[in-house]
Amino acid sequence: MCIPPAGEPPGLHFALLGQIAARNGLNRLSMGMSGDFDTAIRFGATSVRVGSALFGSRSKP
């Protein structure tokens, strides 16, 4: 699972993970969340976490 650092462009991290996966013969990539799932899919994600897109943000205690 790749979740890029906040405040950095996610594509750079997704591209790197894609290269690492290809080099190691992996065909499944879990990366991205609700805020950047479209970028993750462009870079080959096969699984993304979209909980807040479906259920809204969590309330903070």
Secondary structure, DSSP 8 states (H G I E B T S, - for coil): -B---TTS-HHHHHHHHHHHHHHTT----BB--TTTHHHHHHTT-SB---HHHHH------
